[in-house]
Amino acid sequence: MTNQTQILRIPAVAAMVGMSKSTVRRMVLLGDFPAPLRIGYGPRGAIGWQVSTVEAWVAARVAAAGGAR
């Protein structure tokens, strides 16, 4: 599985971006973080994020902050 197709669950996403799971969820609701993909069945099915989508979000945040220090 390549990075473009790899799906991360919320604990891995939170660790990757350095935020808590609840902060990631709140930012999704506010539209400040990419929405997850539904990867399970039913209304309470599993969700996850593509690695490439999270990496692009991080890169955009770094660029908006003026680059890495």
C-alpha positions in Angstrom: 0.0 0.0 0.0 1.5 3.4 -1.0 1.3 6.5 1.0 -1.4 7.9 -1.3 -3.7 5.0 -0.5 -2.8 4.3 3.1 -5.6 5.1 5.5 -4.8 6.3 9.1 -7.2 6.1 12.0 -7.6 9.0 14.4 -4.9 8.0 17.0 -2.3 8.0 14.2 -3.5 11.2 12.7 -3.5 13.0 16.0 0.1 11.8 16.6 1.1 12.8 13.1 -0.1 16.4 13.5 0.7 16.7 17.2 -2.8 17.4 18.5 -5.2 15.5 20.6 -7.9 13.3 19.1 -10.6 15.7 20.4 -8.8 18.7 18.8 -8.7 16.9 15.4 -12.4 16.1 15.7 -13.2 19.7 16.6 -11.2 21.1 13.8 -13.0 18.8 11.3 -16.3 20.1 12.5 -15.1 23.7 12.2 -13.8 23.0 8.7 -10.2 23.6 9.7 -9.0 20.1 9.1 -9.8 17.7 6.2 -12.9 15.6 6.6 -12.3 11.9 7.1 -13.3 9.1 4.7 -16.0 6.7 5.8 -14.3 3.3 5.7 -16.9 1.3 7.7 -20.5 0.5 7.3 -23.5 2.1 9.0 -23.9 5.4 10.8 -21.2 4.6 13.3 -18.8 3.0 10.9 -15.1 3.5 11.0 -13.5 6.7 9.6 -9.9 7.4 8.5 -7.7 9.9 6.6 -5.5 9.3 3.6 -1.8 9.9 4.6 -1.4 12.2 1.6 -4.3 14.4 2.6 -2.9 14.8 6.2 0.6 15.5 4.8 -0.7 18.1 2.4 -2.6 19.8 5.3 0.6 19.9 7.4 2.6 21.3 4.5 0.0 24.1 4.0 0.2 25.0 7.7 4.0 25.1 7.6 3.9 27.3 4.5 1.3 29.6 6.0 3.4 30.0 9.1 6.4 31.1 7.0 8.2 27.7 6.8 9.9 25.6 9.3 12.1 27.3 11.9 
